[in-house]
């Protein structure tokens, strides 16, 4: 089901005024990827990018077209791990956070 424009605008407005929400959005996207839910992870990261720096700025940083980067995070996108992790690293730097992976025993 596609997100409505109102929903996307709501996410963007909240992300712009609430740093904790922005960080949680970025964290959620990465956690989804690590959990194997790649489609949701890409969608959440796409929403995060749209709500923060935008694909135009990202395209200038990585020397790739914004359309290529949008496709990478789109439903049919299949980004190379090196590109995906480079973007995640950049987003962390821009947000001023460092996400960590911690192992825990499952019951």
DSSP file (Angstrom, degrees, kcal/mol; ACC not computed):
  #  RESIDUE AA STRUCTURE BP1 BP2  ACC     N-H-->O    O-->H-N    N-H-->O    O-->H-N    TCO  KAPPA ALPHA  PHI   PSI    X-CA   Y-CA   Z-CA
    1    1 A X              0   0    0      0, 0.0     2,-0.1     0, 0.0     0, 0.0   0.000 360.0 360.0 360.0 128.4    0.0    0.0    0.0
    2    2 A X        -     0   0    0      1,-0.1     2,-0.2     0, 0.0     0, 0.0  -0.425 360.0-114.6 -75.1 146.6    1.4    3.3   -1.0
    3    3 A X        -     0   0    0     -2,-0.1     2,-0.1     1,-0.1    -1,-0.1  -0.564  31.3-120.1 -78.4 144.7    1.9    6.1    1.5
    4    4 A X     >  -     0   0    0     -2,-0.2     4,-2.1     1,-0.1     5,-0.2  -0.433  19.3-114.9 -80.9 160.2   -0.2    9.2    1.0
    5    5 A X  H  > S+     0   0    0      1,-0.2     4,-2.7     2,-0.2     5,-0.2   0.884 117.1  56.6 -60.8 -39.1    1.3   12.6    0.5
    6    6 A X  H  > S+     0   0    0      1,-0.2     4,-2.2     2,-0.2    -1,-0.2   0.909 106.8  48.9 -59.3 -42.6   -0.3   13.7    3.8
    7    7 A X  H  > S+     0   0    0      2,-0.2     4,-2.4     1,-0.2    -1,-0.2   0.930 112.0  47.8 -64.0 -45.3    1.5   10.9    5.7
    8    8 A X  H  X S+     0   0    0     -4,-2.1     4,-2.5     1,-0.2    -2,-0.2   0.897 111.7  50.6 -62.7 -40.4    4.8   11.7    4.1
    9    9 A X  H  X S+     0   0    0     -4,-2.7     4,-2.6     2,-0.2    -1,-0.2   0.884 109.5  51.5 -63.9 -38.1    4.4   15.4    4.9
   10   10 A X  H  X S+     0   0    0     -4,-2.2     4,-2.4     2,-0.2    -2,-0.2   0.919 110.3  48.1 -64.5 -44.3    3.6   14.5    8.5
   11   11 A X  H  X S+     0   0    0     -4,-2.4     4,-2.6     1,-0.2    -2,-0.2   0.934 113.3  48.2 -61.1 -46.3    6.8   12.4    8.8
   12   12 A X  H  X S+     0   0    0     -4,-2.5     4,-2.0     1,-0.2    -2,-0.2   0.915 111.8  48.6 -62.9 -44.1    8.8   15.2    7.3
   13   13 A X  H  X S+     0   0    0     -4,-2.6     4,-1.3     1,-0.2    -1,-0.2   0.920 113.7  46.5 -63.5 -43.6    7.3   17.9    9.6
   14   14 A X  H  X S+     0   0    0     -4,-2.4     4,-1.9     1,-0.2     3,-0.3   0.915 111.2  51.9 -65.7 -41.9    7.9   15.7   12.7
   15   15 A X  H  < S+     0   0    0     -4,-2.6     7,-0.2     1,-0.2    -1,-0.2   0.857 108.0  52.7 -63.2 -35.1   11.5   14.9   11.6
   16   16 A X  H  < S+     0   0    0     -4,-2.0    -1,-0.2    -5,-0.2    -2,-0.2   0.806 119.4  32.7 -72.1 -28.5   12.3   18.5   11.2
   17   17 A X  H  < S+     0   0    0     -4,-1.3     2,-0.5    -3,-0.3    -2,-0.2   0.598 114.8  58.1-102.9 -11.5   11.1   19.5   14.6
   18   18 A X     X  -     0   0    0     -4,-1.9     4,-2.0    -5,-0.1     3,-0.4  -0.849  52.3-175.8-128.4  95.7   11.9   16.4   16.7
   19   19 A X  H  > S+     0   0    0     -2,-0.5     4,-2.4     1,-0.2     5,-0.2   0.844  88.4  56.1 -58.4 -35.1   15.6   15.2   16.8
   20   20 A X  H  > S+     0   0    0      1,-0.2     4,-2.2     2,-0.2    -1,-0.2   0.886 107.0  49.6 -65.4 -37.6   14.7   12.1   18.8
   21   21 A X  H  > S+     0   0    0     -3,-0.4     4,-2.4    -7,-0.2    -2,-0.2   0.915 109.6  51.7 -65.7 -43.4   12.2   11.1   16.1
   22   22 A X  H  X S+     0   0    0     -4,-2.0     4,-2.3    -7,-0.2    -2,-0.2   0.941 111.7  46.3 -57.3 -49.1   14.8   11.6   13.4
   23   23 A X  H  X S+     0   0    0     -4,-2.4     4,-2.7     1,-0.2    -1,-0.2   0.899 112.2  50.5 -62.4 -41.1   17.3    9.4   15.3
   24   24 A X  H  X S+     0   0    0     -4,-2.2     4,-2.7     2,-0.2    -1,-0.2   0.869 108.9  52.4 -65.5 -36.4   14.6    6.7   15.9
   25   25 A X  H  X S+     0   0    0     -4,-2.4     4,-2.1     2,-0.2    -2,-0.2   0.930 111.7  45.3 -64.5 -46.1   13.7    6.7   12.3
   26   26 A X  H  X S+     0   0    0     -4,-2.3     4,-2.0     2,-0.2    -2,-0.2   0.930 114.6  48.6 -62.3 -45.9   17.3    6.2   11.2
   27   27 A X  H  X S+     0   0    0     -4,-2.7     4,-2.8     1,-0.2    -2,-0.2   0.912 109.9  51.8 -61.3 -43.7   17.8    3.5   13.9
   28   28 A X  H  X S+     0   0    0     -4,-2.7     4,-2.4     1,-0.2    -1,-0.2   0.902 107.7  52.5 -61.4 -42.1   14.6    1.7   12.8
   29   29 A X  H  X S+     0   0    0     -4,-2.1     4,-1.8     1,-0.2    -1,-0.2   0.925 112.8  43.6 -60.4 -45.3   15.6    1.6    9.2
   30   30 A X  H  X S+     0   0    0     -4,-2.0     4,-2.5     2,-0.2    -2,-0.2   0.902 112.0  53.3 -68.4 -41.2   19.0    0.0   10.1
   31   31 A X  H  X S+     0   0    0     -4,-2.8     4,-1.8     1,-0.2     6,-0.2   0.888 107.4  52.1 -62.0 -38.6   17.4   -2.4   12.5
   32   32 A X  H  <>S+     0   0    0     -4,-2.4     5,-2.3     2,-0.2     4,-0.4   0.921 109.6  49.4 -62.7 -43.1   15.0   -3.6    9.9
   33   33 A X  H ><5S+     0   0    0     -4,-1.8     3,-1.4     1,-0.2    -2,-0.2   0.937 111.6  48.1 -59.9 -46.5   17.8   -4.2    7.5
   34   34 A X  H 3<5S+     0   0    0     -4,-2.5    -1,-0.2     1,-0.3    -2,-0.2   0.796 107.9  55.7 -66.2 -28.0   19.8   -6.2   10.1
   35   35 A X  T 3<5S-     0   0    0     -4,-1.8    -1,-0.3    -5,-0.2    -2,-0.2   0.489 122.3-106.3 -82.2  -3.0   16.6   -8.2   10.9
   36   36 A X  T < 5S+     0   0    0     -3,-1.4     2,-1.4    -4,-0.4     3,-0.2   0.459  85.7 124.0  92.8   1.3   16.4   -9.2    7.2
   37   37 A X     >< +     0   0    0     -5,-2.3     4,-2.5    -6,-0.2     5,-0.2  -0.586  28.6 163.0 -93.2  73.0   13.4   -7.0    6.4
   38   38 A X  H  >  +     0   0    0     -2,-1.4     4,-2.8     1,-0.2     5,-0.2   0.877  66.9  54.2 -63.6 -42.1   15.2   -5.2    3.6
   39   39 A X  H  > S+     0   0    0     -3,-0.2     4,-2.0     1,-0.2    -1,-0.2   0.930 113.1  42.1 -61.4 -45.8   12.1   -3.8    1.9
   40   40 A X  H  > S+     0   0    0      2,-0.2     4,-2.8     1,-0.2     5,-0.2   0.911 113.4  53.7 -67.3 -41.3   10.9   -2.1    5.1
   41   41 A X  H  X S+     0   0    0     -4,-2.5     4,-2.4     1,-0.2    -2,-0.2   0.921 110.5  45.9 -58.7 -45.6   14.5   -1.0    6.0
   42   42 A X  H  X S+     0   0    0     -4,-2.8     4,-2.5     2,-0.2    -1,-0.2   0.902 112.6  51.2 -64.0 -40.4   14.9    0.7    2.6
   43   43 A X  H  X S+     0   0    0     -4,-2.0     4,-2.3    -5,-0.2    -2,-0.2   0.915 111.4  46.5 -64.0 -43.2   11.5    2.3    2.9
   44   44 A X  H  X S+     0   0    0     -4,-2.8     4,-2.5     2,-0.2    -1,-0.2   0.914 113.6  48.4 -66.4 -41.9   12.2    3.8    6.3
   45   45 A X  H  X S+     0   0    0     -4,-2.4     4,-2.8    -5,-0.2    -2,-0.2   0.881 109.8  53.1 -65.6 -36.5   15.6    5.0    5.2
   46   46 A X  H  X S+     0   0    0     -4,-2.5     4,-2.7    27,-0.2    -2,-0.2   0.923 110.2  47.4 -62.7 -43.7   14.0    6.6    2.1
   47   47 A X  H  X S+     0   0    0     -4,-2.3     4,-2.1     2,-0.2    -2,-0.2   0.911 112.0  50.9 -62.5 -41.4   11.5    8.4    4.3
   48   48 A X  H  X S+     0   0    0     -4,-2.5     4,-1.1     2,-0.2    -2,-0.2   0.936 111.6  46.9 -61.0 -47.4   14.4    9.5    6.6
   49   49 A X  H ><>S+     0   0    0     -4,-2.8     5,-2.7     1,-0.2     3,-0.7   0.935 113.0  48.7 -62.0 -47.0   16.4   10.9    3.7
   50   50 A X  H 3<5S+     0   0    0     -4,-2.7    -1,-0.2     1,-0.2    -2,-0.2   0.855 113.6  47.9 -60.5 -34.7   13.4   12.7    2.2
   51   51 A X  H 3<5S+     0   0    0     -4,-2.1    -1,-0.2    -5,-0.2    -2,-0.2   0.619 125.9  21.3 -83.2 -13.1   12.6   14.2    5.6
   52   52 A X  T <<5S-     0   0    0     -4,-1.1    -3,-0.2    -3,-0.7    -2,-0.1   0.526 132.3  -3.1-119.4 -96.5   16.1   15.3    6.3
   53   53 A X  T  >5S-     0   0    0     -5,-0.2     4,-0.6     1,-0.1    -3,-0.2   0.778  87.4-139.2 -80.7 -26.4   18.9   16.0    3.8
   54   54 A X  H  >< -     0   0    0     -5,-2.7     4,-1.6    -6,-0.2    -4,-0.1   0.114  25.6 -85.0  83.4 158.5   17.1   14.9    0.6
   55   55 A X  H  > S+     0   0    0      1,-0.2     4,-2.2     2,-0.2    -1,-0.1   0.736 121.3  64.3 -74.6 -23.4   18.3   12.9   -2.3
   56   56 A X  H  > S+     0   0    0      2,-0.2     4,-1.6     1,-0.2    -1,-0.2   0.954 106.6  42.2 -64.8 -48.4   19.8   16.0   -4.1
   57   57 A X  H  X S+     0   0    0     -4,-0.6     4,-2.0     1,-0.2    -2,-0.2   0.916 114.0  52.6 -63.4 -42.0   22.3   16.5   -1.3
   58   58 A X  H  X S+     0   0    0     -4,-1.6     4,-2.2     1,-0.2     6,-0.2   0.880 106.0  54.4 -61.5 -37.7   23.1   12.8   -1.1
   59   59 A X  H  X>S+     0   0    0     -4,-2.2     4,-1.1     1,-0.2     5,-1.1   0.870 107.9  49.5 -65.2 -35.8   23.7   12.7   -4.9
   60   60 A X  H  <5S+     0   0    0     -4,-1.6    -1,-0.2     2,-0.2    -2,-0.2   0.885 111.1  49.7 -69.5 -38.0   26.3   15.5   -4.5
   61   61 A X  H  <5S+     0   0    0     -4,-2.0    -2,-0.2     1,-0.2    -1,-0.2   0.907 121.7  32.1 -66.3 -42.6   28.1   13.7   -1.7
   62   62 A X  H  <5S-     0   0    0     -4,-2.2    -1,-0.2     2,-0.2    -2,-0.2   0.450 101.8-123.6 -99.9  -1.5   28.3   10.4   -3.5
   63   63 A X  T  <5S+     0   0    0     -4,-1.1     2,-0.3     1,-0.3    -3,-0.2   0.826  72.2 119.9  64.7  30.5   28.6   11.6   -7.1
   64   64 A X  S   <S-     0   0    0     -5,-1.1    -1,-0.3    -6,-0.2    -2,-0.2  -0.888  72.5 -94.7-122.0 155.6   25.5    9.6   -8.2
   65   65 A X     >  -     0   0    0     -2,-0.3     4,-2.0     1,-0.1     5,-0.2  -0.378  28.3-125.6 -68.4 149.2   22.4   10.9   -9.7
   66   66 A X  H  > S+     0   0    0      1,-0.2     4,-2.5     2,-0.2     5,-0.2   0.861 112.3  55.6 -63.0 -34.3   19.5   11.5   -7.2
   67   67 A X  H  > S+     0   0    0      2,-0.2     4,-2.3     1,-0.2    -1,-0.2   0.883 105.8  51.3 -65.8 -37.4   17.3    9.3   -9.4
   68   68 A X  H  > S+     0   0    0      2,-0.2     4,-2.1     1,-0.2    -2,-0.2   0.914 111.6  46.9 -64.0 -42.8   19.8    6.5   -9.0
   69   69 A X  H  X S+     0   0    0     -4,-2.0     4,-1.5     2,-0.2    -2,-0.2   0.884 110.8  52.1 -67.3 -38.3   19.9    6.9   -5.3
   70   70 A X  H  < S+     0   0    0     -4,-2.5     4,-0.3     1,-0.2    -2,-0.2   0.909 110.1  48.7 -63.1 -41.3   16.0    7.0   -5.1
   71   71 A X  H >< S+     0   0    0     -4,-2.3     3,-1.3     1,-0.2     6,-0.2   0.900 105.0  59.8 -63.7 -39.6   15.9    3.8   -7.1
   72   72 A X  H 3< S+     0   0    0     -4,-2.1     7,-0.6     1,-0.3    -1,-0.2   0.871 113.7  36.3 -55.9 -39.2   18.4    2.2   -4.7
   73   73 A X  T 3< S+     0   0    0     -4,-1.5    -1,-0.3    -3,-0.2   -27,-0.2   0.338 100.9 104.9 -96.8   5.5   16.0    2.8   -1.8
   74   74 A X  S X  S-     0   0    0     -3,-1.3     3,-1.3    -4,-0.3    -3,-0.1  -0.251  91.0 -92.9 -81.0 173.5   12.9    2.1   -3.8
   75   75 A X  T 3  S+     0   0    0      1,-0.3    -1,-0.1   -33,-0.1   -33,-0.1   0.809 127.1  36.1 -58.1 -33.9   10.8   -1.1   -3.6
   76   76 A X  T 3  S+     0   0    0     -5,-0.1    -1,-0.3     2,-0.0    -4,-0.1   0.393  91.5 122.7-100.3   2.5   12.7   -2.8   -6.5
   77   77 A X    <   -     0   0    0     -3,-1.3     2,-0.2    -6,-0.2    -5,-0.2  -0.336  39.8-171.3 -67.8 145.2   16.1   -1.4   -5.6
   78   78 A X        -     0   0    0     -2,-0.0    -5,-0.1     2,-0.0    -6,-0.1  -0.638  15.4-166.6-135.6  75.1   18.9   -3.8   -4.9
   79   79 A X        -     0   0    0     -7,-0.6     2,-0.1    -2,-0.2   -10,-0.0  -0.297  24.9-111.3 -69.3 146.3   21.8   -1.6   -3.6
   80   80 A X     >  -     0   0    0      1,-0.1     4,-2.6     4,-0.0     3,-0.3  -0.475  28.7-119.0 -67.0 146.6   25.3   -3.0   -3.3
   81   81 A X  H  > S+     0   0    0      1,-0.2     4,-2.9     2,-0.2     5,-0.3   0.886 113.6  56.1 -56.6 -40.5   26.3   -3.4    0.3
   82   82 A X  H  > S+     0   0    0      1,-0.2     4,-1.5     2,-0.2    -1,-0.2   0.900 111.2  43.2 -62.5 -40.0   29.2   -0.9   -0.1
   83   83 A X  H  > S+     0   0    0     -3,-0.3     4,-2.1     2,-0.2    -2,-0.2   0.922 114.6  49.9 -69.5 -44.3   26.8    1.8   -1.3
   84   84 A X  H  X S+     0   0    0     -4,-2.6     4,-2.3     1,-0.2    -2,-0.2   0.931 114.1  43.7 -61.3 -47.6   24.2    1.0    1.3
   85   85 A X  H  X S+     0   0    0     -4,-2.9     4,-2.4     1,-0.2    -1,-0.2   0.813 110.3  56.0 -72.2 -28.9   26.6    1.1    4.2
   86   86 A X  H  X S+     0   0    0     -4,-1.5     4,-2.1    -5,-0.3    -1,-0.2   0.915 110.1  46.1 -65.5 -41.5   28.3    4.3    2.8
   87   87 A X  H  X S+     0   0    0     -4,-2.1     4,-2.7     2,-0.2    -2,-0.2   0.928 112.3  50.3 -65.4 -45.1   25.0    6.0    2.9
   88   88 A X  H  X S+     0   0    0     -4,-2.3     4,-2.2     1,-0.2    -2,-0.2   0.911 110.3  50.4 -60.6 -42.2   24.2    4.8    6.4
   89   89 A X  H  X S+     0   0    0     -4,-2.4     4,-2.2     1,-0.2    -1,-0.2   0.921 111.5  48.0 -61.3 -43.7   27.5    6.0    7.6
   90   90 A X  H  X S+     0   0    0     -4,-2.1     4,-2.5     1,-0.2    -2,-0.2   0.912 110.1  51.8 -63.5 -42.7   27.0    9.4    6.1
   91   91 A X  H  X S+     0   0    0     -4,-2.7     4,-2.0     1,-0.2    -1,-0.2   0.893 108.9  51.1 -62.7 -39.3   23.5    9.7    7.6
   92   92 A X  H  X>S+     0   0    0     -4,-2.2     5,-2.2     2,-0.2     4,-1.3   0.930 110.1  49.3 -61.9 -44.9   24.9    8.8   11.0
   93   93 A X  H  <5S+     0   0    0     -4,-2.2     3,-0.3     1,-0.2    -2,-0.2   0.919 111.5  48.7 -60.2 -44.2   27.5   11.5   10.7
   94   94 A X  H  <5S+     0   0    0     -4,-2.5    -1,-0.2     1,-0.2    -2,-0.2   0.848 114.4  45.6 -65.4 -33.7   24.9   14.1    9.6
   95   95 A X  H  <5S-     0   0    0     -4,-2.0    -1,-0.2    -5,-0.2    -2,-0.2   0.638 109.9-124.4 -83.8 -14.7   22.7   13.1   12.5
   96   96 A X  T  <5S+     0   0    0     -4,-1.3     2,-0.3    -3,-0.3    -3,-0.2   0.828  70.9 113.5  75.1  32.1   25.6   13.2   15.0
   97   97 A X      < -     0   0    0     -5,-2.2     2,-0.4    -6,-0.2    -1,-0.3  -0.870  55.9-146.2-130.1 165.2   25.1    9.6   16.2
   98   98 A X        -     0   0    0     -2,-0.3     2,-0.3    -3,-0.1    -9,-0.0  -0.954  17.7-149.3-132.1 112.7   26.8    6.3   16.0
   99   99 A X        -     0   0    0     -2,-0.4     2,-0.3     2,-0.0    -7,-0.0  -0.623  15.6-161.9 -82.3 139.7   24.6    3.2   15.8
  100  100 A X        -     0   0    0     -2,-0.3     2,-0.5     2,-0.0    -2,-0.0  -0.905  14.2-136.9-122.3 150.5   26.0    0.0   17.3
  101  101 A X        -     0   0    0     -2,-0.3     2,-0.4     2,-0.0    -2,-0.0  -0.920  22.5-171.6-103.8 129.9   25.2   -3.6   17.0
  102  102 A X        -     0   0    0     -2,-0.5     2,-0.3     2,-0.0    -2,-0.0  -0.980  17.1-133.4-123.3 134.6   25.0   -5.7   20.2
  103  103 A X        +     0   0    0     -2,-0.4     2,-0.3     2,-0.0    -2,-0.0  -0.625  26.9 176.6 -84.5 142.5   24.7   -9.4   20.4
  104  104 A X        -     0   0    0     -2,-0.3     2,-0.2     0, 0.0    -2,-0.0  -0.995  33.4-106.4-143.8 148.1   22.1  -10.9   22.7
  105  105 A X        -     0   0    0     -2,-0.3     2,-0.4     1,-0.0    -2,-0.0  -0.507  31.6-136.3 -72.5 135.5   21.1  -14.4   23.4
  106  106 A X              0   0    0     -2,-0.2    -1,-0.0     1,-0.1     0, 0.0  -0.746 360.0 360.0 -93.6 142.9   17.6  -15.4   22.1
  107  107 A X              0   0    0     -2,-0.4    -1,-0.1     0, 0.0    -2,-0.0   0.480 360.0 360.0 -76.3 360.0   15.4  -17.3   24.4
